[in-house]
Amino acid sequence: MRVDRKGRIVFNASMSGTKALAAAIKICGSTYKLAAALDQPQSTVSMWQTRGQVSWRGALGIERVTNGQVTRYQLRPDVYGKAPLQSAA
């Protein structure tokens, strides 16, 4: 994970779910702020960190609140598979 010139977090598509969750927390500012954005208790996000896995619903929410910077495919490849290839327009 790195930060580009515009201050956006950049990481490769093969990032593990644990690292992807850490990136989502960094984007939102804290576990509390991520939980608030997801309308979940902070303990839920902490549980995901401890367990090392986000729920499938949580993955969808994180993708939404991070505007796609962290995707469901990075968080739960076991559920959603690999990210679809982007076609060149």
C-alpha positions as a LaTeX table, in Angstrom:
\begin{tabular}{lrrr}
\hline
Residue & $x$ (\AA) & $y$ (\AA) & $z$ (\AA) \\
\hline
Met1 & 0.00 & 0.00 & 0.00 \\
Arg2 & 1.29 & 3.46 & $-0.86$ \\
Val3 & $-0.02$ & 6.99 & $-1.29$ \\
Asp4 & 0.09 & 8.59 & $-4.74$ \\
Arg5 & 0.81 & 12.26 & $-5.53$ \\
Lys6 & $-2.85$ & 13.21 & $-5.03$ \\
Gly7 & $-2.93$ & 11.61 & $-1.58$ \\
Arg8 & $-4.95$ & 8.56 & $-2.66$ \\
Ile9 & $-4.13$ & 5.16 & $-1.24$ \\
Val10 & $-2.87$ & 2.80 & $-3.94$ \\
Phe11 & $-2.36$ & $-0.93$ & $-3.59$ \\
Asn12 & $-2.21$ & $-3.94$ & $-5.85$ \\
Ala13 & $-5.25$ & $-6.05$ & $-6.68$ \\
Ser14 & $-3.85$ & $-9.12$ & $-4.93$ \\
Met15 & $-3.90$ & $-7.45$ & $-1.51$ \\
Ser16 & $-5.14$ & $-9.72$ & 1.28 \\
Gly17 & $-8.44$ & $-9.06$ & 3.02 \\
Thr18 & $-6.62$ & $-8.01$ & 6.20 \\
Lys19 & $-4.54$ & $-5.42$ & 4.35 \\
Ala20 & $-7.59$ & $-4.25$ & 2.41 \\
Leu21 & $-9.48$ & $-3.71$ & 5.69 \\
Ala22 & $-6.49$ & $-1.78$ & 7.06 \\
Ala23 & $-6.56$ & 0.39 & 3.93 \\
Ala24 & $-10.30$ & 1.04 & 4.39 \\
Ile25 & $-9.71$ & 2.08 & 8.00 \\
Lys26 & $-6.91$ & 4.40 & 6.89 \\
Ile27 & $-9.13$ & 5.94 & 4.18 \\
Cys28 & $-11.92$ & 6.59 & 6.69 \\
Gly29 & $-9.55$ & 7.77 & 9.43 \\
Ser30 & $-10.24$ & 5.22 & 12.19 \\
Thr31 & $-12.16$ & 2.07 & 13.02 \\
Tyr32 & $-14.78$ & 4.27 & 14.68 \\
Lys33 & $-15.24$ & 6.42 & 11.56 \\
Leu34 & $-15.42$ & 3.37 & 9.28 \\
Ala35 & $-18.02$ & 1.81 & 11.59 \\
Ala36 & $-20.03$ & 5.04 & 11.65 \\
Ala37 & $-19.96$ & 5.27 & 7.85 \\
Leu38 & $-21.24$ & 1.69 & 7.69 \\
Asp39 & $-23.85$ & 2.34 & 10.41 \\
Gln40 & $-22.31$ & $-0.47$ & 12.45 \\
Pro41 & $-20.97$ & $-0.57$ & 16.02 \\
Gln42 & $-17.22$ & $-0.05$ & 16.30 \\
Ser43 & $-16.96$ & $-3.50$ & 17.85 \\
Thr44 & $-18.02$ & $-5.03$ & 14.53 \\
Val45 & $-15.04$ & $-3.50$ & 12.72 \\
Ser46 & $-12.75$ & $-4.53$ & 15.58 \\
Met47 & $-14.12$ & $-8.08$ & 15.32 \\
Trp48 & $-13.33$ & $-8.11$ & 11.58 \\
Gln49 & $-9.76$ & $-7.05$ & 12.41 \\
Thr50 & $-9.38$ & $-9.73$ & 15.08 \\
Arg51 & $-10.98$ & $-12.44$ & 12.97 \\
Gly52 & $-9.06$ & $-11.37$ & 9.87 \\
Gln53 & $-12.18$ & $-11.47$ & 7.72 \\
Val54 & $-14.95$ & $-9.03$ & 6.84 \\
Ser55 & $-18.53$ & $-10.26$ & 6.42 \\
Trp56 & $-19.80$ & $-10.39$ & 2.84 \\
Arg57 & $-22.23$ & $-7.55$ & 3.63 \\
Gly58 & $-19.45$ & $-5.57$ & 5.27 \\
Ala59 & $-17.35$ & $-5.94$ & 2.12 \\
Leu60 & $-20.14$ & $-4.39$ & 0.04 \\
Gly61 & $-20.47$ & $-1.51$ & 2.49 \\
Ile62 & $-16.74$ & $-0.87$ & 2.60 \\
Glu63 & $-16.60$ & $-0.77$ & $-1.18$ \\
Arg64 & $-19.40$ & 1.83 & $-1.10$ \\
Val65 & $-17.99$ & 4.07 & 1.65 \\
Thr66 & $-14.47$ & 4.05 & 0.15 \\
Asn67 & $-15.86$ & 4.89 & $-3.31$ \\
Gly68 & $-14.33$ & 1.72 & $-4.72$ \\
Gln69 & $-10.80$ & 2.38 & $-3.42$ \\
Val70 & $-11.18$ & $-0.87$ & $-1.48$ \\
Thr71 & $-13.27$ & $-3.45$ & $-3.32$ \\
Arg72 & $-15.36$ & $-6.44$ & $-2.31$ \\
Tyr73 & $-13.00$ & $-8.55$ & $-4.42$ \\
Gln74 & $-10.01$ & $-7.53$ & $-2.28$ \\
Leu75 & $-11.89$ & $-8.01$ & 0.98 \\
Arg76 & $-13.61$ & $-11.33$ & 0.20 \\
Pro77 & $-12.16$ & $-13.11$ & $-2.85$ \\
Asp78 & $-13.54$ & $-16.36$ & $-1.43$ \\
Val79 & $-17.09$ & $-15.00$ & $-1.90$ \\
Tyr80 & $-16.79$ & $-12.59$ & $-4.85$ \\
Gly81 & $-13.89$ & $-14.15$ & $-6.76$ \\
Lys82 & $-11.40$ & $-12.15$ & $-8.75$ \\
Ala83 & $-12.17$ & $-8.60$ & $-9.82$ \\
Pro84 & $-13.58$ & $-8.40$ & $-13.33$ \\
Leu85 & $-11.19$ & $-7.02$ & $-15.92$ \\
Gln86 & $-11.73$ & $-3.40$ & $-16.88$ \\
Ser87 & $-12.25$ & $-2.99$ & $-20.62$ \\
Ala88 & $-10.37$ & $-0.20$ & $-22.36$ \\
Ala89 & $-12.87$ & 2.34 & $-23.63$ \\
\hline
\end{tabular}
